Amino acid sequence: MITSKQMLLIIVTVGMLWTIPAPAQTTGSIIGQVIDKYSKERIPGANIKAKDTQHSGSSDVNGYFEISGISPGKYDLQVSMIGYHNHFVRNVHVSANYQRFVLIEMHEAAISCGGWYEQNFEQTPFIFAPLTISTVEPEFATTFSPDGQTIYFNYTTHARQILRIYQSTINDGAWGIPRPFPFSDGDNRGSYKDVDPFVSPDGRRLYFSSNRPTGGEKPATHYGRRLYFGSNRPTGVRKPATHFDIWYVERTDSGWSDPVNPGAPVNTDASEIFTSISRDGTLYFGSDIRGKGHRDIYRAEWRNNRFSAPQRIVLKRGGQEINAGNPCISSDEHYLIFSASLADGAGGSDLYISYFKNGIWTEAENLGEPINSAFADFAPYLTPDGKYLFFTSERPGMMPANTINGRPPGDIYKVAVSAFLK
């Protein structure tokens, strides 16, 4: 029988245990999922090991794994599974008290024995920053600050009714939670759409396309005209435009300026959308100014502190002129990547490349699989250092194929330029 004194001792003892502070953790963990690269099926029983350490784990029946108790630092993961090529996932950054998520996509192969097969995973597209940037919702149209520390992209819901630009900054090797870009959040309460951001090479401007109102005036024909959108104005005072224009915000000492419409000769009564800018400031963009059934890419040089009259770029495939959009120009204007929906494509829209040689653009070449897929592949972007291509694909990714109803959401993919560049 427990006496009242003994009961008090037990209560006091338990209370003391509850109040003992836990020692601070100095390790982190790597969690993730292993799936088949093409079928997106989950792979159980895969072995995942942090190279040159004793830390390892294996995937469960749903393909998930966890490797805990890892000291902070960067690690290469060795991944193996019978019936699949072994490969490395490089530079996985581990921080104390944090879990780092890694999505591992394995390539099926004939069973072989002996040695590690080190695959250069950057030669095949992979989902960028899963769960943080790429999610089960639609994301598209990527651009980075010149130092590569901030990413800007479009994020929306499956209904795609509200299109806003989001931003995220990398810190200690991990991308932060994306937040709406200020002008695209406070100004935009769902009545119009801001899409396709592009940061100029000097980082001073962020260009985007929008059907936001211009107040009913004709487009401005000079720079510096500010368009103010007070957040306390009644909804519906200015209706969305019936077409898209190119806009920009400019970096100032106090942040970003109000959105500016550069006006003519770039913007017209047609839609101008999706910009890309070369190192010398030449603007490339898409437009349907030639009318229904025509979608072309235009080029406007930067002269005397303004853009010159745009010139249409003639692109051909099989000797015939083609419709094209989503231009992505290399910094030296040596080559142009764009999207097009052609009969000889892999399906949906594909990514193509054309080189500028002897004063003309060469025959468009399909970038082929695995960059292109049976789904829509679009919104190409070259990183400031020219080493990587980012693009959006609606192939099964964060959302497995058998869970998608209607239009696939699309994820942001990354691949090394060396995978396709001549």
C-alpha positions in Angstrom: 0.0 0.0 0.0 1.4 3.4 -1.0 1.3 6.0 1.8 0.5 9.6 1.3 4.2 10.5 1.9 5.3 8.0 -0.8 2.6 9.3 -3.2 3.9 12.8 -2.7 7.4 11.6 -3.4 6.3 10.0 -6.7 4.4 13.2 -7.8 7.4 15.4 -6.9 9.8 13.0 -8.7 7.7 12.9 -11.8 7.3 16.6 -11.8 11.1 17.0 -11.6 11.5 14.7 -14.6 9.0 16.8 -16.6 10.9 20.0 -15.9 14.4 18.7 -16.7 15.4 20.6 -19.9 16.3 18.4 -22.9 19.8 18.9 -24.1 20.2 21.1 -27.2 20.3 19.0 -30.4 23.4 19.4 -32.6 22.4 17.1 -35.4 19.9 17.1 -38.2 18.3 14.5 -40.4 17.6 13.7 -44.1 14.1 12.6 -45.0 12.7 11.8 -48.4 11.0 9.6 -50.9 12.3 7.2 -53.5 10.3 6.9 -56.7 10.6 5.5 -60.2 11.9 8.3 -62.6 9.3 7.7 -65.3 6.3 5.8 -63.8 6.5 7.8 -60.5 5.7 4.6 -58.6 7.0 4.5 -55.0 10.0 2.3 -54.5 10.3 0.3 -51.2 13.5 -1.3 -50.0 15.9 1.1 -51.6 19.1 1.7 -49.6 20.2 5.3 -49.0 23.6 5.9 -47.5 25.5 9.2 -46.7 28.8 8.6 -48.5 31.9 8.2 -46.3 29.7 7.9 -43.1 28.0 5.2 -41.1 24.6 6.9 -41.6 22.1 5.1 -43.8 18.4 4.1 -44.1 16.0 2.3 -46.4 12.7 3.2 -47.9 9.5 1.9 -46.5 6.5 0.5 -48.4 5.5 4.0 -49.5 9.1 4.9 -50.6 9.8 7.1 -47.6 13.0 7.1 -45.6 14.7 8.9 -42.8 18.4 9.2 -41.8 18.8 10.9 -38.5 21.6 12.0 -36.1 23.7 13.5 -38.9 26.2 16.3 -38.1 25.6 19.6 -40.0 27.4 19.7 -43.3 27.0 18.7 -47.0 26.7 15.0 -47.9 26.5 12.9 -51.1 23.9 10.2 -50.9 24.5 6.8 -52.5 21.2 5.2 -53.5 20.9 1.6 -54.6 18.0 -0.8 -55.4 17.9 -4.1 -57.3 16.7 -3.5 -60.8 17.7 0.2 -60.8 20.9 2.1 -61.7 22.8 3.2 -58.6 23.4 6.9 -58.4 24.4 9.8 -56.2 22.4 12.7 -54.9 25.0 15.4 -54.4 25.5 18.2 -51.9 22.6 17.5 -49.5 22.8 20.2 -46.9 22.1 19.2 -43.3 21.5 21.8 -40.6 21.2 21.2 -36.8 17.6 20.7 -35.6 16.2 20.6 -39.2 15.0 17.9 -41.6 16.2 18.1 -45.2 13.8 16.6 -47.7 15.2 14.8 -50.8 13.1 13.4 -53.7 15.1 10.6 -55.3 14.1 9.5 -58.8 15.7 6.2 -59.9 16.2 4.9 -63.4 15.2 1.3 -64.1 18.0 -0.9 -65.5 19.0 -4.5 -66.0 20.2 -6.1 -62.8 24.0 -5.9 -62.5 26.5 -6.5 -59.9 29.7 -4.8 -58.7 30.6 -1.2 -58.0 28.7 2.0 -57.8 27.4 3.6 -61.0 27.8 7.3 -60.5 25.1 9.0 -62.6 25.4 12.7 -63.3 21.9 13.5 -62.3 22.1 17.0 -63.6 22.0 15.6 -67.2 18.4 14.7 -66.7 15.7 17.1 -65.5 14.8 16.9 -61.8 12.2 18.6 -59.7 13.6 21.8 -58.1 13.2 22.3 -54.3 10.3 19.8 -53.8 7.7 20.7 -51.2 9.1 24.2 -50.8 9.1 25.7 -54.3 7.6 22.8 -56.3 4.5 21.6 -54.6 1.3 19.8 -55.5 -0.1 23.1 -56.7 0.9 24.7 -60.1 4.2 26.6 -60.2 5.7 28.0 -63.4 7.9 30.8 -64.9 11.1 30.9 -62.9 13.7 33.7 -62.6 16.6 34.4 -60.2 18.4 37.4 -58.8 21.9 37.8 -60.3 23.5 36.3 -57.2 21.2 33.3 -57.3 20.0 33.9 -53.8 16.4 34.8 -54.5 13.9 33.0 -56.8 10.8 34.6 -58.3 8.1 32.4 -59.8 4.3 32.0 -60.3 2.3 30.1 -57.9 -1.4 29.4 -58.2 -4.2 27.0 -57.3 -5.6 24.3 -59.6 -8.4 26.6 -60.7 -5.7 29.1 -61.9 -8.1 32.0 -61.2 -5.6 34.1 -59.2 -2.1 34.4 -60.7 0.5 36.1 -58.5 4.3 36.3 -58.4 6.0 34.8 -55.4 9.6 35.1 -54.1 11.8 32.9 -51.9 15.4 33.5 -50.5 17.9 30.8 -49.8 19.3 30.7 -46.3 21.9 28.2 -45.0 21.3 26.0 -48.1 17.5 25.9 -47.8 14.9 27.8 -49.6 12.6 29.8 -47.4 8.8 29.7 -47.4 7.6 31.5 -50.6 5.8 34.8 -50.1 3.8 36.9 -52.6 5.9 39.7 -54.2 4.7 43.0 -52.7 3.2 44.6 -55.8 1.6 41.3 -56.8 -0.1 40.8 -53.4 -1.2 44.2 -52.3 -2.3 45.4 -55.7 -3.7 42.1 -56.9 -6.8 40.9 -55.1 -7.6 38.4 -57.7 -9.1 40.8 -60.3 -6.2 40.6 -62.6 -3.1 38.4 -63.3 0.6 38.9 -62.9 2.7 36.3 -64.7 6.1 35.3 -66.1 8.6 37.3 -64.0 12.1 38.0 -65.3 14.9 39.8 -63.5 17.2 41.9 -65.7 20.9 40.9 -65.8 21.9 43.8 -63.6 19.2 43.0 -61.1 17.7 46.5 -61.2 14.4 45.6 -62.8 11.9 42.7 -62.6 9.8 42.5 -65.7 6.5 40.7 -65.8 3.3 40.4 -67.9 -0.1 41.5 -66.6 -3.6 42.3 -67.6 -3.7 44.9 -64.8 -5.5 48.1 -65.7 -3.7 51.1 -67.1 -6.4 53.6 -66.1 -7.9 53.9 -69.5 -5.1 56.0 -71.0 -3.1 55.0 -74.0 0.1 53.3 -73.1 2.8 55.7 -71.9 5.5 56.4 -74.4 8.2 57.4 -71.9 9.9 55.9 -68.8 9.3 57.0 -65.3 5.5 57.2 -65.3 4.2 55.6 -62.1 1.0 53.7 -61.8 -0.3 53.7 -58.3 -2.7 51.0 -57.0 -3.8 51.9 -53.4 -4.9 48.9 -51.4 -7.8 50.8 -49.9 -9.5 51.6 -53.2 -12.8 49.9 -53.8 -12.6 46.7 -55.7 -13.7 47.1 -59.3 -12.9 50.7 -59.8 -10.6 49.7 -62.7 -11.4 46.6 -64.7 -8.7 44.3 -65.9 -7.4 45.0 -69.4 -8.6 42.7 -72.2 -5.0 41.8 -73.1 -1.6 41.4 -71.4 1.1 44.1 -71.4 4.8 44.0 -70.3 5.4 45.8 -67.0 8.3 46.2 -64.7 9.2 47.3 -61.2 12.5 48.9 -60.5 14.7 48.3 -57.4 15.2 51.4 -55.3 17.0 52.2 -52.0 13.7 51.6 -50.2 12.7 48.4 -52.1 10.8 48.0 -55.4 9.0 50.8 -57.2 5.4 50.8 -58.3 4.6 48.8 -61.4 5.5 50.7 -64.6 4.1 50.1 -68.1 6.8 51.0 -70.6 4.2 51.6 -73.3 4.9 51.8 -77.0 6.6 50.6 -79.1 6.8 47.4 -77.0 3.2 47.2 -75.8 0.3 47.3 -78.2 -3.4 46.6 -78.3 -2.4 42.9 -78.7 -0.9 40.7 -75.9 2.8 41.0 -75.1 3.9 38.3 -72.7 6.9 36.4 -71.4 10.1 38.4 -71.5 13.8 37.5 -71.6 16.7 40.0 -71.7 20.2 39.5 -73.0 23.4 40.9 -71.4 23.3 44.1 -73.4 19.6 44.8 -72.6 17.9 43.5 -75.7 14.4 42.4 -74.9 12.8 39.3 -76.3 9.1 38.6 -75.8 6.0 36.9 -77.3 3.1 38.6 -79.0 0.0 37.8 -81.0 0.0 41.2 -82.8 -0.3 39.6 -86.2 -3.8 38.4 -85.3 -5.6 35.2 -84.5 -3.6 32.0 -85.2 -0.3 33.8 -85.0 2.1 33.6 -82.0 5.5 35.1 -82.6 8.7 36.1 -80.8 10.0 39.7 -81.1 13.2 41.4 -80.4 13.7 45.0 -79.3 17.1 46.6 -78.7 17.8 48.9 -75.8 18.9 52.3 -77.4 19.1 55.7 -75.8 17.5 54.6 -72.6 14.4 53.0 -74.3 13.5 50.0 -76.4 13.6 50.3 -80.1 10.8 49.2 -82.4 10.4 45.4 -82.0 11.4 43.1 -84.9 9.8 39.7 -85.5 12.1 36.7 -85.3 11.4 34.2 -88.1 11.7 30.7 -86.7 11.3 27.6 -88.9 10.9 23.9 -88.5 11.0 21.6 -91.6 11.5 24.7 -93.7 8.2 26.2 -92.6 7.6 29.2 -90.3 6.2 28.2 -87.0 4.3 29.7 -84.1 6.5 30.1 -81.0 6.4 31.6 -77.5 8.1 31.7 -74.1 11.4 33.0 -75.5 14.5 32.5 -73.4 17.6 34.1 -74.9 21.2 33.3 -73.9 23.1 36.2 -72.4 25.2 36.6 -75.6 22.3 36.0 -77.9 24.0 32.9 -79.3 20.9 30.7 -78.9 17.2 31.0 -78.2 15.1 28.4 -76.3 11.3 28.6 -76.8 8.1 26.6 -76.6 6.0 25.5 -79.5 3.2 23.0 -80.1 4.2 21.1 -83.3 3.1 17.9 -84.9 6.5 16.3 -84.5 6.7 17.1 -80.8 6.6 14.7 -77.8 3.1 16.0 -76.8 1.6 19.2 -75.6 4.1 22.0 -76.0 7.8 21.2 -76.3 11.0 23.1 -75.8 13.0 23.9 -78.9 16.3 25.6 -79.6 17.6 27.8 -82.4 21.1 29.2 -82.9 22.0 32.6 -84.4 24.5 32.0 -87.2 25.5 34.1 -90.1 22.8 36.6 -89.4 19.9 34.2 -89.3 18.2 31.8 -86.8 18.9 28.1 -87.6 16.2 25.5 -88.0 14.5 24.9 -84.7 15.6 21.7 -82.9 13.5 19.8 -80.4 15.4 19.4 -77.1 14.1 15.8 -77.0 13.5 13.5 -74.1 13.9 13.5 -71.2 13.7 17.3 -71.2 10.5 17.2 -73.2 7.7 14.8 -72.3 4.2 13.7 -73.4 2.9 16.6 -71.3 3.2 20.3 -71.7 6.8 21.6 -71.2 7.3 25.4 -71.3 8.5 28.6 -69.6 12.3 28.1 -70.1 14.8 30.2 -68.1 18.6 30.2 -68.1 20.4 30.9 -64.8 22.6 34.0 -64.7 25.7 31.9 -64.9 24.3 30.2 -68.0 24.9 26.7 -66.6 21.3 25.5 -65.9 18.0 25.5 -67.7 14.8 25.8 -65.6 11.5 25.0 -67.1 8.0 24.0 -66.2 6.5 20.6 -67.0 3.1 19.2 -66.4 4.4 15.6 -66.4 3.5 13.6 -63.3 5.8 15.0 -60.5 4.8 16.1 -57.1 1.3 14.8 -58.1 1.4 11.2 -59.2 -0.3 10.5 -62.5 -3.2 8.5 -61.1 -4.2 11.3 -58.7 -4.6 14.1 -61.3 -8.1 15.2 -62.4 -8.2 17.8 -65.2 -5.1 19.8 -66.2 -1.9 18.6 -64.4 -0.5 21.2 -62.0 3.0 21.4 -63.3 6.3 21.6 -61.4 9.6 23.5 -61.9 12.4 21.4 -63.2 16.2 22.0 -63.5 18.7 20.5 -65.9 22.3 21.3 -66.9 22.7 23.2 -70.1 25.5 20.7 -71.1 22.8 18.1 -71.5 21.6 19.6 -74.8 23.9 22.5 -75.9 26.1 21.9 -78.9 
